[in-house]
Amino acid sequence: MFKAGIDQDAIVQMFSKASAERAQDLRKAVSEATLKALQGRALTLANIRKVLETVAQAASAGTAQSRLPAPDIENVLTSAFAGMDAALLQAVQAHRTALQQFVEQGIPLQERHMKDALANIEKMEDVFFATVGKAAQQATGALRPAWEHVLDSMRMKGTGTGAQASTSVEHLMAQAQTALREGRAASLRSAQAMMESYATLVSGVLIGMSEGLQQSTTAQERGSGQS
């Protein structure tokens, strides 16, 4: 089944055969699946919720079939959470990159669309916890307390998504102050025209970031092979 652009059956099967020893493989696979789904749509909070919900539910369904002992269940779900976090962190970075372009052109953060975009960045971690928390409430047996423990632990530690969101907001506010001092200002009409396609633009930035990362990784691997 494909939902939200994700092959749920593949994730279910992967987690049904999961083991604590291959936690890093699970994390990478979840991150890649989540990131691919995010790239395939306008990067709105609603779409992000759909993707996270689909991935979390598929991870739960697969883990329920695995017959793992309770400690290993928690390790496996921690890997799922970390994979989603890694993908969502890149989404935050894409938002920051897109907003930087607007700020550099003189669009103030007080402009309505800019305020909404900035608020969405700040909400990203809360949306993450709320969405995975919903999946945890729907889980049964040993899965539910395992999910709850994972969520409690990550709330204590904080997520990469949350840290990146805070840094991004601080950076953008400082950048906006610099633009204001330098007297840069875009017209209201051009600001509105640019922001109308904002969510689609962010998706494009996210795709570009991933392609750049893949090219860098390939180059490094070739270099290692030649050494």
Secondary structure, DSSP 8 states (H G I E B T S, - for coil): -EETTEEHHHHHHHHHT--GGGHHHHHHHHHHHHHHHHHTS---HHHHHHHHHHHHHHHHHHHHTTT--HHHHHHHHHHHHHHHHHHHHHHHHHHHHHHHHHHHTT--TTSHHHHHHHHHHHHHHHHHHHHHHHHHHH--TTHHHHHHHHHHHHHHH--HHHHHHHHHHHHHHHHHHHHHHTT----HHHHHHHHTTHHHHHHHHHHHHHHHHHHHHHHHHHHHHH-
